[in-house]
Amino acid sequence: MSVQALLYLVAIILIVLAALPLRTRGVSLALLGAACALLAYAWPVITD
């Protein structure tokens, strides 16, 4: 599994967890998921 696929998988998991009624202190799971998705999208540019 590539790093890009792993980052997309983490992003999906975080966004799904953000949709659940969980209480997290000071951490937005949706923002972390979006950041992981953006990092996965830009991964080929960053690593080349």
C-alpha positions as CSV (number, residue, x, y, z in Angstrom):
1,M,0.0,0.0,0.0
2,S,1.4,3.4,-1.0
3,V,1.7,6.3,1.3
4,Q,-0.9,8.2,-0.7
5,A,-3.4,5.4,-0.3
6,L,-2.7,5.2,3.4
7,L,-3.3,8.9,3.8
8,Y,-6.6,8.7,1.9
9,L,-7.6,5.8,4.1
10,V,-6.8,7.8,7.3
11,A,-8.7,10.8,5.9
12,I,-11.8,8.7,5.2
13,I,-11.7,7.2,8.7
14,L,-11.4,10.6,10.3
15,I,-14.2,12.1,8.3
16,V,-16.5,9.2,9.2
17,L,-15.6,9.5,12.8
18,A,-16.3,13.3,12.6
19,A,-19.9,12.4,11.5
20,L,-20.5,10.4,14.6
21,P,-21.7,12.1,17.8
22,L,-18.4,11.9,19.6
23,R,-17.0,14.5,21.9
24,T,-13.4,15.5,21.2
25,R,-11.7,18.2,23.2
26,G,-10.2,20.9,21.0
27,V,-9.6,18.6,18.1
28,S,-11.8,18.7,15.0
29,L,-11.7,15.3,13.4
30,A,-13.2,16.8,10.2
31,L,-10.4,19.3,9.9
32,L,-7.8,16.6,10.5
33,G,-9.5,14.4,7.9
34,A,-9.5,17.3,5.4
35,A,-5.9,18.0,6.1
36,C,-5.0,14.3,5.5
37,A,-7.0,14.3,2.2
38,L,-5.2,17.4,1.0
39,L,-1.8,15.9,2.0
40,A,-2.7,12.7,0.1
41,Y,-3.8,14.7,-2.9
42,A,-0.5,16.7,-3.0
43,W,1.7,13.8,-2.1
44,P,3.1,13.3,-5.7
45,V,4.0,17.0,-5.9
46,I,5.7,17.0,-2.5
47,T,7.7,13.8,-3.1
48,D,8.9,14.6,-6.6
